[in-house]
């Protein structure tokens, strides 16, 4: 399983990669074989000692004794290849996917199957997940049996790939957040009405038609891809002003 995640990431000697929850090193080991610089993050003292001993002669592998939810993240471009347990997955994903300005490049992850389904839903039930999926291409590559893991998981997992979508600027992000925040704040309201709060009604109607949203449809039926398409168009219009993105989103 670890070798498959590493191969999917296309990691090489020029990469900086984090393995959160490195445990016995089943992912760290194939990462080290690529020649990349690897941060093996682990908070269990026994695993930390085991990893330190295993990689003591590899100067490109650094074992970090710390919590994935709070350790400082790199300031230069980095990748994540990891098996994330449910207990930390939401917090780690939040640190990676919330910020609009971040050197995070992409990830190959083993995630609890329910978490993977939540991330890849066409109509996310939570604003936060919609924010992530709008700006990142998140895909399930395949289902992973619990027996593939060491230690074993309680249930099946999924191999999930995450890549940053192109075409998003700081302005586009502001537009997107404003639209998603309004839509998820009143999902039963008409989608055109939500958009018309920010731009003239006639233009809102035209834009919804162009992205394929039927007249009178509630905001909750608009897909994240459709909101993103609208945000990219409106982000190029310098005559419009949009509220700043909350500072809490840009804190990794």
C-alpha angles and dihedrals in degrees: 000000000000093000091051093053091049093047091050091054094056091223120183141169093285094058132097110212135184123209105196113203094012093180109168093356101256089145098027091060098059089040090056090051090062091063092240123140105258132198107199105197118197134157100189107098094214093052091045091056091046093050093045091054093045095052100032092118096044109088092188094063118075118189110214118201100208150094116281088219095062114019115115112264123226119272093216130063112298142171131213124220110172152128104241119199118220091249092068105017098094093048094046093047089050091054092049102039107031101067118086092205112045138131089229106126106180146303148229108208141177105217135175105272094242091053090050092052091050092052095050101044114129088223108033114208094216129061092224094056091047088054090053098044093047093060100032131052102232118185138171109229097185146328116266122209115233090240090067090075135079111235090029119246124234092237142009121294135200135231104238126189121203125192130169113251118235127236099048119129130179088263093049089052091053092050092046094050092049092051095045092045090053094044095049092043090061108015093167093058120098113275091227090052091053091051093042089062087070104032135023114292096240091053091046090054092049094048094049089051091050093055092045103257111145120231114274094015114149119245092249093069094058109102123229089246090057093049089049091051091052092046092053091053095045091044089067093055106094092187090072126077126207134192119260119263111258111265090230090069093058095053109100 
